[in-house]
């Protein structure tokens, strides 16, 4: 058995097991394409909260890939929720495998997340454990649930977003040779997604609009919307003196976010800054690309980059902006801002998966003129910011509590009966 320190020095793989605390608990195999901690990306946020929820009702065997070194802190947090944990590093040949998959007529995604070591670890687990259900985090991970040993085990595929549509959207917005790659990936992923209901017990997505997109090209099988929640204790209103600033929070190496901040900084912000010469635009998030860093040369734009805690930046800002032009699924950045009682201006794409009422819970802007008008309004009007913030907080309290959002997933996995049989559960750890 490898210790976390050995993981970093050796192959990047660890198998950590905890003794059984409740023998009546079902065993769930959860296969994830990216280490679900720290909570600095949308897919990690969802996967972590699914893991935490499942750990209250079942023994969770977490098998996940890692595209970057896993810290000892991250392994310790995940170990708290897992009966068994295996982490496998993707390694330097990841993109060679991806290109090989493309050449062979399959998807880039399948090749990028293919790992014989992870598959072998799962097969080994099936020899000693009778799983009650399996869960995979994306279509690219579906193949790990198709081993002969798991053939009779109900499988849930949490697609989260319709990835094929994302790549097709990229193709529409792209140019040059990348357009062919994006379009090819989109069509091949669409074919893969269409085949999933033929063998999976259920397919889940992050919102009803996303589920509706899936149903348009795949009308068979069980398709369900499992909404994202927000940590209402962690993200809550914080006392802070607001500054004449707008903040964007999100991974700054993710294409839709890069596109959003470049468009806003170049198209909207100059007019806003002329009206408020002392105002600032803060860009907060991991790994800013060169294109994002260049935005820091514009008047009032500050590229903050990665921070240990995004909440103080949101608390200090007068408004949170989410000007996404390419968006799939449900935007955690919007939920977190609403939970903190912040006034939010967002694009239609960023709000599509939410049941908010623009004008009551937040503001919606489409054109540059609308963005300039509404951003200026919030910078000027504290009372309006406060009213929106209070309504936004009430909205997430009513609709986006994690436990309530994930109950339908528990039912699909057969955990409702198991919960009734068991009066106790694992202690949970505050991810903050």
C-alpha positions as CSV (number, residue, x, y, z in Angstrom):
1,X,0.0,0.0,0.0
2,X,1.4,3.4,-1.0
3,X,1.5,6.4,1.2
4,X,0.5,9.8,-0.2
5,X,4.2,11.0,-0.2
6,X,5.1,7.9,-2.2
7,X,2.4,8.8,-4.7
8,X,4.1,12.0,-5.6
9,X,7.5,10.4,-5.9
10,X,6.6,7.3,-7.7
11,X,3.8,6.6,-10.2
12,X,1.1,9.0,-9.0
13,X,-1.1,6.1,-7.9
14,X,-2.5,5.4,-4.4
15,X,-4.9,2.9,-2.9
16,X,-6.2,3.9,0.5
17,X,-8.7,1.9,2.4
18,X,-10.8,2.5,5.5
19,X,-12.2,-0.3,7.7
20,X,-15.9,-1.0,7.2
21,X,-18.0,1.1,9.7
22,X,-21.4,-0.3,8.6
23,X,-21.7,-3.7,7.1
24,X,-25.2,-3.1,5.9
25,X,-24.2,-0.2,3.7
26,X,-24.3,-0.7,-0.1
27,X,-21.1,-0.4,-2.0
28,X,-20.9,2.2,-4.8
29,X,-18.2,2.4,-7.4
30,X,-17.6,6.1,-8.4
31,X,-15.3,6.7,-11.4
32,X,-14.2,10.3,-11.9
33,X,-12.2,11.9,-14.7
34,X,-10.4,14.4,-12.5
35,X,-9.4,14.4,-8.8
36,X,-12.4,16.0,-7.1
37,X,-10.4,18.3,-4.8
38,X,-9.5,21.1,-4.3
39,X,-12.7,22.8,-5.3
40,X,-11.3,25.2,-7.9
41,X,-13.2,23.9,-11.0
42,X,-16.9,23.3,-11.7
43,X,-16.5,19.6,-12.4
44,X,-14.5,19.1,-9.1
45,X,-17.2,21.0,-7.1
46,X,-20.0,18.7,-8.4
47,X,-17.9,15.5,-8.1
48,X,-16.9,16.4,-4.5
49,X,-20.4,17.1,-3.3
50,X,-21.6,13.9,-5.0
51,X,-18.9,12.0,-3.1
52,X,-19.8,13.7,0.2
53,X,-23.5,12.9,-0.3
54,X,-22.9,9.3,-1.2
55,X,-20.5,8.7,1.7
56,X,-23.4,9.4,4.1
57,X,-25.4,6.5,2.7
58,X,-22.9,4.0,1.2
59,X,-19.4,2.7,1.1
60,X,-17.9,4.7,-1.8
61,X,-15.0,3.2,-3.8
62,X,-13.6,6.2,-5.6
63,X,-11.4,5.6,-8.7
64,X,-10.2,8.8,-10.3
65,X,-7.7,10.1,-12.7
66,X,-5.4,13.0,-12.0
67,X,-4.1,15.5,-14.6
68,X,-1.9,17.3,-12.1
69,X,-0.1,16.2,-8.9
70,X,-2.4,15.3,-6.0
71,X,-1.4,17.1,-2.8
72,X,-1.4,15.3,0.5
73,X,-4.1,17.6,1.7
74,X,-6.4,16.7,-1.2
75,X,-5.8,12.9,-0.6
76,X,-6.5,13.4,3.1
77,X,-9.8,15.1,2.4
78,X,-11.0,12.5,-0.1
79,X,-9.9,9.7,2.1
80,X,-12.3,10.9,4.8
81,X,-15.2,10.1,2.5
82,X,-14.0,7.0,0.8
83,X,-14.1,3.3,1.8
84,X,-11.5,2.8,-0.9
85,X,-9.6,5.3,-3.0
86,X,-7.4,4.9,-6.0
87,X,-5.8,7.9,-7.9
88,X,-4.0,7.3,-11.2
89,X,-1.9,10.0,-12.9
90,X,-2.7,10.4,-16.6
91,X,1.0,10.9,-17.4
92,X,2.8,12.7,-20.2
93,X,1.4,10.5,-22.9
94,X,-2.1,11.7,-22.4
95,X,-2.4,13.8,-25.5
96,X,-0.6,11.1,-27.6
97,X,-3.4,8.7,-26.6
98,X,-5.9,11.4,-27.4
99,X,-4.6,11.9,-30.9
100,X,-4.3,8.2,-31.4
101,X,-8.0,7.9,-30.5
102,X,-8.9,10.6,-33.0
103,X,-7.0,8.9,-35.8
104,X,-8.7,5.6,-35.0
105,X,-12.1,7.2,-35.5
106,X,-13.0,7.6,-31.8
107,X,-13.2,10.7,-29.6
108,X,-10.3,12.7,-28.3
109,X,-11.9,12.6,-24.9
110,X,-11.9,8.8,-24.7
111,X,-8.2,8.7,-25.6
112,X,-7.3,11.5,-23.1
113,X,-9.0,9.7,-20.2
114,X,-8.0,6.1,-21.1
115,X,-5.8,4.5,-18.4
116,X,-5.1,0.7,-18.4
117,X,-3.9,1.1,-14.8
118,X,-7.2,2.6,-13.7
119,X,-9.1,-0.2,-15.5
120,X,-7.0,-2.8,-13.9
121,X,-7.6,-1.3,-10.4
122,X,-11.3,-1.4,-11.0
123,X,-11.2,-5.0,-12.2
124,X,-9.2,-5.9,-9.0
125,X,-11.9,-4.3,-6.9
126,X,-14.6,-6.3,-8.5
127,X,-12.9,-9.5,-7.4
128,X,-13.3,-8.7,-3.7
129,X,-16.4,-6.4,-3.7
130,X,-19.9,-6.9,-4.8
131,X,-21.0,-3.5,-6.0
132,X,-24.7,-2.5,-5.7
133,X,-24.3,0.3,-8.3
134,X,-21.8,2.2,-10.3
135,X,-21.5,5.9,-11.2
136,X,-19.2,7.6,-13.8
137,X,-18.6,11.3,-14.1
138,X,-18.7,11.8,-17.9
139,X,-19.2,10.0,-21.2
140,X,-15.4,9.6,-21.5
141,X,-15.4,7.5,-18.3
142,X,-18.3,5.2,-19.3
143,X,-16.1,2.5,-20.7
144,X,-14.7,1.8,-17.2
145,X,-18.2,0.6,-16.1
146,X,-18.4,-1.9,-19.0
147,X,-16.2,-4.6,-17.7
148,X,-17.7,-8.1,-17.7
149,X,-17.6,-8.2,-13.9
150,X,-19.9,-5.2,-13.7
151,X,-22.3,-6.2,-16.5
152,X,-25.2,-7.0,-14.1
153,X,-24.6,-3.9,-11.9
154,X,-26.8,-0.9,-12.5
155,X,-24.8,2.0,-14.0
156,X,-25.5,5.7,-13.7
157,X,-23.7,8.0,-16.1
158,X,-23.5,11.6,-14.8
159,X,-22.8,13.4,-18.0
160,X,-23.2,16.8,-16.2
161,X,-23.2,18.7,-19.6
162,X,-23.9,17.6,-23.1
163,X,-20.2,17.6,-24.1
164,X,-21.0,17.1,-27.8
165,X,-22.9,20.3,-27.9
166,X,-20.0,22.1,-26.2
167,X,-17.6,21.0,-28.9
168,X,-20.1,21.9,-31.6
169,X,-20.5,25.4,-30.0
170,X,-16.7,25.7,-30.1
171,X,-16.8,24.9,-33.8
172,X,-19.3,27.6,-34.5
173,X,-17.2,30.2,-32.7
174,X,-13.8,28.9,-33.9
175,X,-11.7,29.5,-37.0
176,X,-9.0,27.6,-39.0
177,X,-8.0,24.0,-38.4
178,X,-9.3,23.9,-34.9
179,X,-12.8,24.2,-36.3
180,X,-12.5,20.8,-37.9
181,X,-11.2,19.2,-34.7
182,X,-14.0,20.7,-32.6
183,X,-16.7,19.7,-35.1
184,X,-15.3,16.2,-35.4
185,X,-15.1,15.7,-31.7
186,X,-18.7,17.1,-31.4
187,X,-20.1,14.6,-33.9
188,X,-18.2,11.6,-32.5
189,X,-19.2,12.5,-28.9
190,X,-22.8,12.8,-30.1
191,X,-22.7,9.2,-31.4
192,X,-21.2,8.0,-28.2
193,X,-23.8,9.8,-26.1
194,X,-26.6,8.4,-28.2
195,X,-25.5,4.8,-27.4
196,X,-25.3,5.3,-23.6
197,X,-29.0,4.6,-22.8
198,X,-28.8,1.2,-24.5
199,X,-26.9,-0.2,-21.5
200,X,-26.9,2.4,-18.7
201,X,-29.6,2.3,-15.9
202,X,-29.9,6.1,-16.2
203,X,-28.2,9.2,-17.6
204,X,-28.1,12.4,-15.5
205,X,-27.4,16.0,-16.4
206,X,-27.0,19.2,-14.4
207,X,-30.2,20.9,-15.4
208,X,-33.5,20.5,-17.2
209,X,-32.4,22.6,-20.2
210,X,-29.3,20.4,-20.6
211,X,-31.4,17.3,-20.2
212,X,-33.7,18.6,-22.9
213,X,-30.8,19.0,-25.3
214,X,-29.8,15.4,-24.7
215,X,-33.4,14.2,-25.2
216,X,-33.6,15.9,-28.6
217,X,-31.1,13.5,-30.1
218,X,-31.6,10.5,-27.7
219,X,-35.3,10.0,-26.8
220,X,-34.8,6.5,-25.2
221,X,-33.7,5.5,-21.8
222,X,-34.0,7.2,-18.4
223,X,-32.7,10.8,-18.5
224,X,-32.8,12.9,-15.4
225,X,-31.7,16.4,-14.3
226,X,-29.7,16.4,-11.1
227,X,-29.1,20.0,-10.2
228,X,-26.0,21.4,-8.6
229,X,-26.3,22.9,-5.2
230,X,-24.1,25.4,-3.4
231,X,-22.5,25.2,0.0
232,X,-24.8,27.6,1.8
233,X,-22.7,27.7,5.0
234,X,-19.5,28.4,3.2
235,X,-20.8,30.8,0.7
236,X,-22.9,33.3,2.7
237,X,-23.0,37.1,3.0
238,X,-19.8,38.5,4.5
239,X,-19.5,41.9,6.1
240,X,-17.2,44.0,4.0
241,X,-16.9,47.5,2.7
242,X,-17.8,47.4,-1.0
243,X,-15.5,49.0,-3.5
244,X,-16.4,50.4,-6.9
245,X,-15.3,47.1,-8.5
246,X,-16.7,44.3,-10.5
247,X,-15.3,40.8,-10.2
248,X,-15.3,37.7,-12.4
249,X,-14.5,34.4,-10.7
250,X,-13.6,31.3,-12.7
251,X,-10.8,29.2,-14.0
252,X,-8.9,31.5,-16.3
253,X,-7.5,28.7,-18.5
254,X,-10.9,27.5,-19.5
255,X,-11.9,28.6,-23.0
256,X,-15.4,29.9,-22.2
257,X,-14.1,31.9,-19.3
258,X,-11.2,33.3,-21.3
259,X,-13.6,34.3,-24.1
260,X,-15.9,35.9,-21.5
261,X,-13.3,38.1,-19.8
262,X,-11.7,39.1,-23.0
263,X,-15.0,40.2,-24.5
264,X,-16.1,42.0,-21.4
265,X,-12.8,43.7,-20.8
266,X,-12.5,44.9,-24.4
267,X,-16.1,45.6,-25.3
268,X,-17.9,46.6,-22.1
269,X,-15.3,47.7,-19.5
270,X,-13.8,50.7,-21.3
271,X,-17.2,52.5,-21.3
272,X,-17.9,51.6,-17.7
273,X,-14.5,52.8,-16.6
274,X,-15.0,56.1,-18.4
275,X,-18.1,56.6,-16.3
276,X,-16.3,55.5,-13.1
277,X,-12.6,56.4,-13.5
278,X,-11.7,54.9,-10.1
279,X,-13.5,51.6,-10.8
280,X,-11.8,48.2,-11.1
281,X,-12.4,44.9,-12.8
282,X,-10.9,42.0,-10.9
283,X,-10.3,38.7,-12.7
284,X,-9.9,36.0,-10.1
285,X,-9.2,32.4,-11.0
286,X,-6.6,29.7,-11.5
287,X,-3.9,29.7,-14.3
288,X,-4.6,32.9,-16.3
289,X,-3.6,32.4,-19.9
290,X,-1.3,34.8,-21.7
291,X,-4.3,36.3,-23.4
292,X,-5.9,36.9,-20.0
293,X,-2.8,38.3,-18.4
294,X,-2.5,40.9,-21.3
295,X,-5.9,42.3,-20.2
296,X,-4.1,43.7,-17.1
297,X,-2.7,46.5,-19.3
298,X,-6.1,48.0,-19.7
299,X,-7.2,50.8,-17.5
300,X,-8.8,49.5,-14.3
301,X,-8.4,45.8,-15.1
302,X,-6.5,43.8,-12.5
303,X,-5.6,40.1,-13.2
304,X,-5.6,38.7,-9.7
305,X,-5.2,35.0,-10.7
306,X,-5.5,32.2,-8.2
307,X,-6.3,33.0,-4.6
308,X,-6.8,30.7,-1.6
309,X,-10.3,32.0,-1.0
310,X,-12.5,33.8,-3.6
311,X,-15.0,35.0,-1.0
312,X,-13.2,38.1,0.1
313,X,-12.9,39.3,-3.5
314,X,-16.6,38.8,-4.1
315,X,-17.5,40.4,-0.8
316,X,-15.5,43.5,-1.6
317,X,-16.8,43.9,-5.1
318,X,-19.9,46.0,-5.8
319,X,-21.1,43.5,-8.5
320,X,-20.2,40.0,-9.8
321,X,-20.2,39.7,-13.6
322,X,-20.7,36.5,-15.6
323,X,-20.5,37.5,-19.3
324,X,-20.3,34.0,-20.7
325,X,-21.0,33.7,-24.4
326,X,-20.2,29.9,-24.6
327,X,-21.8,28.1,-21.6
328,X,-22.9,24.6,-20.9
329,X,-24.7,23.4,-17.9
330,X,-25.2,25.3,-14.6
331,X,-22.7,28.0,-13.6
332,X,-21.4,27.4,-10.1
333,X,-19.8,30.9,-10.2
334,X,-23.3,32.4,-10.4
335,X,-24.7,30.2,-7.6
336,X,-21.9,31.1,-5.3
337,X,-22.3,34.8,-5.9
338,X,-26.0,34.6,-5.3
339,X,-25.4,32.6,-2.1
340,X,-23.1,35.4,-0.9
341,X,-25.9,37.9,-1.4
342,X,-24.1,39.7,-4.2
343,X,-25.6,41.6,-7.1
344,X,-25.0,39.7,-10.3
345,X,-25.1,40.7,-13.9
346,X,-25.0,37.7,-16.2
347,X,-25.5,36.7,-19.8
348,X,-28.5,34.6,-21.0
349,X,-26.2,31.6,-21.4
350,X,-24.9,31.9,-17.8
351,X,-28.5,31.9,-16.5
352,X,-30.1,29.4,-18.9
353,X,-30.0,26.5,-16.4
354,X,-31.3,28.5,-13.4
355,X,-34.9,29.4,-12.5
356,X,-34.0,32.9,-11.5
357,X,-36.2,35.8,-12.4
358,X,-34.0,38.5,-14.0
359,X,-34.7,41.8,-12.4
360,X,-35.6,40.2,-9.1
361,X,-32.8,37.8,-8.3
362,X,-30.1,39.1,-10.7
363,X,-29.7,41.2,-13.8
364,X,-29.5,39.7,-17.4
365,X,-27.6,41.5,-20.1
366,X,-27.2,40.5,-23.8
367,X,-25.9,43.4,-25.8
368,X,-22.9,45.5,-25.0
369,X,-25.2,48.5,-24.4
370,X,-27.2,46.4,-21.9
371,X,-24.0,45.3,-20.1
372,X,-22.8,48.9,-19.9
373,X,-26.1,50.2,-18.6
374,X,-26.7,47.5,-16.0
375,X,-23.1,47.4,-14.7
376,X,-23.1,51.1,-14.4
377,X,-26.4,51.0,-12.5
378,X,-25.0,48.6,-9.9
379,X,-21.8,50.5,-9.4
380,X,-23.9,53.6,-8.8
381,X,-26.9,52.3,-6.8
382,X,-26.2,50.6,-3.4
383,X,-29.8,50.1,-2.6
384,X,-30.5,48.2,-5.8
385,X,-27.4,46.0,-5.2
386,X,-28.7,45.2,-1.7
387,X,-32.2,44.3,-2.9
388,X,-30.9,42.0,-5.6
389,X,-28.4,40.4,-3.2
390,X,-31.1,39.5,-0.6
391,X,-33.4,38.1,-3.3
392,X,-30.5,36.0,-4.8
393,X,-29.7,34.5,-1.4
394,X,-33.3,33.5,-0.8
395,X,-33.4,31.9,-4.3
396,X,-30.4,29.6,-3.7
397,X,-31.7,28.7,-0.2
398,X,-35.0,27.5,-1.7
399,X,-33.6,25.8,-4.8
400,X,-30.0,24.8,-4.4
401,X,-29.3,23.0,-1.2
402,X,-27.0,20.2,-2.1
403,X,-28.8,17.5,-0.1
404,X,-32.1,18.3,-1.7
405,X,-30.6,18.5,-5.1
406,X,-28.9,15.1,-4.8
407,X,-31.8,13.1,-3.3
408,X,-33.0,12.1,-6.8
409,X,-29.5,10.7,-7.6
410,X,-29.7,8.7,-4.3
411,X,-32.9,7.2,-5.4
412,X,-31.5,6.2,-8.8
413,X,-28.6,4.5,-7.0
414,X,-31.0,2.7,-4.7
415,X,-29.8,4.5,-1.6
416,X,-33.3,5.5,-0.3
417,X,-33.9,2.0,1.2
418,X,-30.3,1.8,2.5
419,X,-30.8,5.1,4.3
420,X,-33.9,3.9,6.0
421,X,-32.1,0.9,7.3
422,X,-29.2,2.9,8.7
423,X,-29.7,5.5,11.4
424,X,-26.1,6.6,11.4
425,X,-23.7,7.9,8.8
426,X,-20.1,8.9,8.4
427,X,-19.0,12.2,9.9
428,X,-18.6,14.8,7.1
429,X,-15.7,17.2,6.7
430,X,-16.2,20.9,6.0
431,X,-14.4,21.4,2.7
432,X,-13.7,25.0,3.7
